[in-house]
Amino acid sequence: MPQELRYGLIGAGLMGQEHLRNVGALPGASFVAVADPHGPSRDQARMLLGPEPQISADYRDVLARSDIDAIVIATPNHTHAGVLRDVMASGKNILSEKPLCTTLQDGRAIVEAAEGYPAVFWVAMEYRYMPPVARLIELVHGGRVGALKMLAIREHRFPFLPKVGDWNRFNRNTGGTLVEKCCHFFDLMRLVVRSEPVRVFASGAQDVNHLDERYDGETPDILDNAFVVVDFENGVRAMLDLCMFAEGSANQEEIAVTGSRGKVEAFLPSSKVVVATRERGSAVEIDVPVPADVGFEGYHHGSSYIEHVRFRDTILAGGKAEVTVSDGLAAVEMGMAAQRSIETGRPVLIEEVSLRAV
Ligand SMILES: NC(=O)c1ccc[n+]([C@@H]2O[C@H](COP(=O)([O-])OP(=O)(O)OC[C@H]3O[C@@H](n4cnc5c(N)ncnc54)[C@H](O)[C@@H]3O)[C@@H](O)[C@H]2O)c1
């Protein structure tokens, strides 16, 4: 393996450009090829990379190169399965954006193709690496809350941004808001709780956002607020509180983990962690800023850069992905269960939406 890893990017929109900037600041790796059918996205990539890297409209041009060590996939959600099928055939190391897939059939095809994959296959879940979130996980797993009982994640933020071709306005392209955006939070739940989800109950709707938008005469159908409750095998219960018309929130994300002995909370973007026992007045606030060695802070508090450091180091060490295909799929299944619970008005067992049900 060469010391300077050579990467190819498939999809150079908003997130693809964050990957270009991350790797631009990362020692030991660089993008040598980019593919995107959309001219303005290719122009942005050219602006960020300069004249040398190959920039083309067809990702097969990138896959045809034998000198590329890793492929980063940042295309719209519903295209992941098709792109992954071709990328997996190349046997290259993969960092694929979330969600892994938008349908169970696609999930099954990916899992089958990924069995025994000879290189690193990593699903991008950078919330794990946001500095206050990483500290919270460390404290909880270190026993600070005692026996973990409850996990609450609140995201109160702005609406979905415009995307190339407006793909994110429709459930058929995204998998639904609770798959598209919230797979990050379901991944965090599994990671913090260290158990598997059993049952999901959700209430949600599209009450405010995008209702006056039309695309070829069609109104967007993506929900903009929800409460989701998840029961885990080990008895822990978790909850997601999502609101996407809450720009005025002091913090966009708030995570609270409570156990038999105390509580740990994390706040973003204020980058704080609060640790407390059950005693009144025991709360201690800790600043957890983005570390100075993070080369690019981006839109995710340095976490997608940190993820790239770990992806690079895993390739160089011949190691295994920290966020596996199975993790990516589990987060999608939880999102699908939540979407189905909202559609049907009843609790949904994970086994109803797991690959076993395909
Ligand atoms: N990890 C995160 O926090 C995070 C944040 C934002 C987006 N994302 C994910 O990244 C992916 C891209 O989202 P985005 O916000 O960049 O969307 P975007 O619309 O800004 O960009 C998508 C790009 O993919 C290109 N594309 C479409 N089909 C392609 C193909 N067959 N080959 C090559 N390029 C193709 C489009 O032309 C566009 O330039 C999505 O899966 C999204 O869920 C992840």
The ligand as a Tripos MOL2 file, in Angstrom:
@<TRIPOS>MOLECULE
LIG
   44    48     1     0     0
SMALL
NO_CHARGES

@<TRIPOS>ATOM
      1 N1        -23.0210   12.3910    6.8110 N.am      1 LIG1
      2 C1        -23.7320   13.4990    6.7950 C.2       1 LIG1
      3 O1        -23.8620   14.1870    7.7870 O.2       1 LIG1
      4 C2        -24.3680   13.9420    5.5190 C.ar      1 LIG1
      5 C3        -24.7100   15.2690    5.3130 C.ar      1 LIG1
      6 C4        -25.2820   15.6120    4.0900 C.ar      1 LIG1
      7 C5        -25.5200   14.6510    3.1360 C.ar      1 LIG1
      8 N2        -25.1840   13.3630    3.3930 N.ar      1 LIG1
      9 C6        -25.4300   12.3050    2.4000 C.3       1 LIG1
     10 O2        -24.5750   12.5220    1.2960 O.3       1 LIG1
     11 C7        -25.2310   12.1380    0.0990 C.3       1 LIG1
     12 C8        -25.2410   13.3140   -0.8600 C.3       1 LIG1
     13 O3        -25.9700   14.3760   -0.2800 O.3       1 LIG1
     14 P1        -25.6910   15.8870   -0.6810 P.3       1 LIG1
     15 O4        -26.2240   16.7010    0.4130 O.co2     1 LIG1
     16 O5        -24.2750   16.0640   -1.0790 O.co2     1 LIG1
     17 O6        -26.6320   16.0130   -1.9730 O.3       1 LIG1
     18 P2        -26.3970   16.9460   -3.2460 P.3       1 LIG1
     19 O7        -27.6600   16.9150   -4.0080 O.co2     1 LIG1
     20 O8        -25.8430   18.2650   -2.7960 O.co2     1 LIG1
     21 O9        -25.2420   16.1930   -4.0500 O.3       1 LIG1
     22 C9        -25.4140   14.9360   -4.6490 C.3       1 LIG1
     23 C10       -24.5070   14.8970   -5.8710 C.3       1 LIG1
     24 O10       -24.5130   13.5650   -6.3880 O.3       1 LIG1
     25 C11       -24.5220   13.6840   -7.7990 C.3       1 LIG1
     26 N3        -24.9580   12.4240   -8.4200 N.ar      1 LIG1
     27 C12       -26.2040   11.9490   -8.6160 C.ar      1 LIG1
     28 N4        -26.1530   10.7550   -9.2370 N.ar      1 LIG1
     29 C13       -24.8370   10.4730   -9.4390 C.ar      1 LIG1
     30 C14       -24.1340    9.3950  -10.0430 C.ar      1 LIG1
     31 N5        -24.7900    8.3440  -10.5670 N.pl3     1 LIG1
     32 N6        -22.7900    9.4560  -10.1000 N.ar      1 LIG1
     33 C15       -22.1170   10.5010   -9.5730 C.ar      1 LIG1
     34 N7        -22.7310   11.5510   -9.0020 N.ar      1 LIG1
     35 C16       -24.0720   11.5340   -8.9240 C.ar      1 LIG1
     36 C17       -25.4540   14.8550   -8.0670 C.3       1 LIG1
     37 O11       -25.2990   15.3520   -9.3770 O.3       1 LIG1
     38 C18       -24.9970   15.8230   -6.9960 C.3       1 LIG1
     39 O12       -23.9490   16.6490   -7.4360 O.3       1 LIG1
     40 C19       -26.6300   11.6660    0.5140 C.3       1 LIG1
     41 O13       -26.6360   10.2810    0.6490 O.3       1 LIG1
     42 C20       -26.8400   12.3180    1.8520 C.3       1 LIG1
     43 O14       -27.7220   11.5880    2.6810 O.3       1 LIG1
     44 C21       -24.5870   13.0000    4.5370 C.ar      1 LIG1
@<TRIPOS>BOND
     1     1     2 1
     2     2     3 2
     3     2     4 1
     4     4     5 ar
     5     4    44 ar
     6     5     6 ar
     7     6     7 ar
     8     7     8 ar
     9     8     9 1
    10     8    44 ar
    11     9    10 1
    12     9    42 1
    13    10    11 1
    14    11    12 1
    15    11    40 1
    16    12    13 1
    17    13    14 1
    18    14    15 2
    19    14    16 1
    20    14    17 1
    21    17    18 1
    22    18    19 2
    23    18    20 1
    24    18    21 1
    25    21    22 1
    26    22    23 1
    27    23    24 1
    28    23    38 1
    29    24    25 1
    30    25    26 1
    31    25    36 1
    32    26    27 ar
    33    26    35 ar
    34    27    28 ar
    35    28    29 ar
    36    29    30 ar
    37    29    35 ar
    38    30    31 1
    39    30    32 ar
    40    32    33 ar
    41    33    34 ar
    42    34    35 ar
    43    36    37 1
    44    36    38 1
    45    38    39 1
    46    40    41 1
    47    40    42 1
    48    42    43 1
@<TRIPOS>SUBSTRUCTURE
     1 LIG1         1 GROUP 0 **** ****
